[in-house]
Amino acid sequence: MNRGKKTADYAVLRMTNMTGILTEKLFIFNPKDAQSLKCIKCLKGFTNFYAERVAKFRGIKSTSDTLQPVQESRIKKQETLLNH
């Protein structure tokens, strides 16, 4: 759902010397969204999405070679930690 562009005087954006953007991808009070926060595959999807958009904004060509694969054992360990 696109809730549209908003403006506000947030310190996280105001008190920096670099270009910044603040986004909301999930709402923790929504049970489905809260469950997605425990899903490493979902989190990787979000991070890849943002990385690709930042690269596009900065004029950096994104290729599959630039993505660092995450070891499967590390994913399992992180999922175990998130579920406890």
C-alpha positions as CSV (number, residue, x, y, z in Angstrom):
1,M,0.0,0.0,0.0
2,N,1.4,3.4,-0.9
3,R,0.5,5.9,1.8
4,G,2.0,8.7,-0.1
5,K,4.8,11.1,0.4
6,K,4.9,12.9,3.8
7,T,7.1,15.6,5.2
8,A,8.2,16.1,8.8
9,D,11.0,17.6,10.9
10,Y,12.5,14.4,12.1
11,A,16.0,14.7,13.7
12,V,17.2,11.5,11.9
13,L,16.8,13.5,8.7
14,R,17.5,17.0,9.9
15,M,20.7,16.4,11.9
16,T,22.7,14.8,9.1
17,N,25.1,16.2,6.6
18,M,24.1,13.8,3.8
19,T,21.1,13.0,1.7
20,G,18.6,11.0,3.7
21,I,15.3,9.3,3.3
22,L,13.1,7.7,5.9
23,T,10.7,4.9,4.8
24,E,8.2,2.6,6.5
25,K,8.1,-0.8,5.0
26,L,6.2,-2.7,7.8
27,F,3.9,-1.9,10.7
28,I,4.7,-3.9,13.7
29,F,1.1,-3.8,15.0
30,N,0.0,-5.6,11.9
31,P,0.4,-9.4,12.6
32,K,1.3,-10.2,9.1
33,D,4.0,-7.5,9.0
34,A,5.3,-8.5,12.4
35,Q,5.8,-12.0,11.1
36,S,7.7,-10.7,8.1
37,L,10.2,-9.1,10.5
38,K,11.1,-12.7,11.6
39,C,11.6,-13.9,8.0
40,I,15.2,-13.6,6.8
41,K,14.2,-14.1,3.2
42,C,11.7,-11.2,3.5
43,L,14.3,-9.0,5.2
44,K,16.8,-9.8,2.4
45,G,14.2,-8.8,-0.1
46,F,13.7,-5.5,1.5
47,T,17.4,-4.7,1.7
48,N,18.0,-5.7,-1.9
49,F,15.1,-3.5,-2.9
50,Y,16.5,-0.5,-1.1
51,A,20.1,-1.2,-2.3
52,E,18.9,-1.3,-5.9
53,R,17.0,1.9,-5.5
54,V,19.9,3.8,-3.9
55,A,22.2,2.5,-6.6
56,K,19.8,3.7,-9.3
57,F,19.5,7.1,-7.5
58,R,23.3,7.4,-7.3
59,G,23.8,6.3,-10.9
60,I,25.5,3.1,-9.9
61,K,24.9,0.1,-12.2
62,S,23.6,-2.8,-10.1
63,T,24.5,-6.3,-11.1
64,S,24.0,-9.7,-9.6
65,D,27.8,-9.7,-9.0
66,T,27.5,-6.8,-6.5
67,L,25.2,-8.7,-4.2
68,Q,26.9,-10.7,-1.5
69,P,25.4,-14.1,-1.0
70,V,24.5,-15.0,2.6
71,Q,25.5,-18.4,3.8
72,E,22.5,-20.7,4.4
73,S,23.8,-21.7,7.9
74,R,24.0,-18.1,8.9
75,I,20.3,-17.6,7.8
76,K,19.2,-20.5,9.8
77,K,21.1,-19.2,12.9
78,Q,19.5,-15.8,12.5
79,E,16.0,-17.3,12.1
80,T,16.5,-19.3,15.2
81,L,17.5,-16.2,17.2
82,L,14.5,-14.2,15.8
83,N,12.1,-16.9,16.8
84,H,13.1,-17.1,20.5
